[in-house]
């Protein structure tokens, strides 16, 4: 769906192209570019090979970003990788990935980067280093409060921070080249001090430094014109990061030389100290503080959207899936994640979580990219951005991810094994009864005899049909959501009456029905037909068609819970709707029915 309406508790689409691009920049550039080049230099044989590693890492990451661009354009809703895995592979695998990401990986990263921010902020303003945890915790609280005010406030903060970090990168690159540009050819030559180069090990920190581009997909529900904006922002933002990384490394090589870069524990501070002395070190400390603060802003905002999506689908505490009724932000999810990250930072208990979950994090990337094959098969008529050179690009990126996993497992088998334990522990939580775990497992489908059986194949089925219903996004019109709420209210009234009459069997059935209705309401994504393209068949449109015999029919494309063939309303995932979607007046489409294919001509769209 191109634009979800704000009604019914959905996000507001207020992020434009510039803000989306800056979010990509902010999610990728953190502290890595100021520290990791020394590690890369220690594993490369020359400055030229070092630059090749950064260029190659950027190209490989761009392949993944282009895959995520298509995924985001196909499903421009909040949730990102979790949502793609959920729809393609089902709720269990998605919950395992989401559990690991939200309990360990993202809060651990936030805690680590917040402490880095605290240390560099303390250095920049002359505070003692032991104040770093307090400064880092305060930064997370401030970020959560800004994000809670609304996406416009969060985007404005991110734009400023991204521009500040790009300025720091430009100043660093310019300083290095200004100091020693004539010595750059020597730095690019073979370095005899590196006796055991290992290009594969050099590429690993490069790939980690390019990570974070997928945060934009987690906020896709708040991007204006996502079919165009998401691909452009991912491509443009990552291209800007590649250029910045190459220029910074040129500056490092010019100022320090390849051997000096390999020996430096803090290359950015070393370059600025050469140029400006202690003042330079404080200036670059301020730049690194701004960069890490910006990363925390992106990561916390993206993680909160994922947590809200998981909860709204009934796989975690349902209260965390509620958006603020006016600001349309996941305030509860923001505050919970910020609080958990602060606990990890203050207790200094995040390092082992990061070590354990690195493998799972990369496997999540692979699973999300693999979902692209499922979308291609299930949405053959999609006409938005498509990954070039498909299927080569997703296959290549999945192979790259698996190679990173293999190398990580080879060097840290115990950490990788514990990471899988952390992830599989979620399976135990997922299968607990709701009353025991406090979690909401997908409720049983209703069997209330007075309820209209509008689409029995979904609502009253078990097994594969029920799993399919859980995976399909619950798009509804405003009228459809009102219907669901009315049915839920009626079910509550009947449940109260049954409890009053001590009718235990009826009360159990009605309680199950109500859980199912509440889950559908919580997962509802309201789409306003007025925001859809008027010249094409889209969700909510009323379409008049003519068949081969000249007979006319009128159909409205609606949600699963609104479908009623006798009233001329068909589900957006039905074969008829899939044939009609995106068609224009005068187009002929083929409706593939069990009774045989039929050609329909679109004569009117309202």
WOQUIRA-V910011 format. One record per helix or strand of 3 or more residues. SS is the DSSP state (@ for helix, = for strand). FROM is the first residue (numbers start at 1). TO is the last residue. Records with the same first field share a line. If there is no record, write none. Layout:
SS: FROM-TO + FROM-TO
This chain:
@: 17-28 + 32-35 + 37-42 + 47-74 + 81-89 + 91-125 + 129-149 + 151-188 + 199-209 + 215-218 + 220-222 + 226-263 + 267-276 + 278-312 + 318-321 + 331-347 + 351-378 + 392-411 + 413-431 + 434-437 + 456-459 + 464-471 + 478-500 + 504-522 + 529-531 + 565-567 + 575-580
=: 474-476 + 524-526 + 542-546 + 552-558 + 569-571 + 588-593 + 596-605
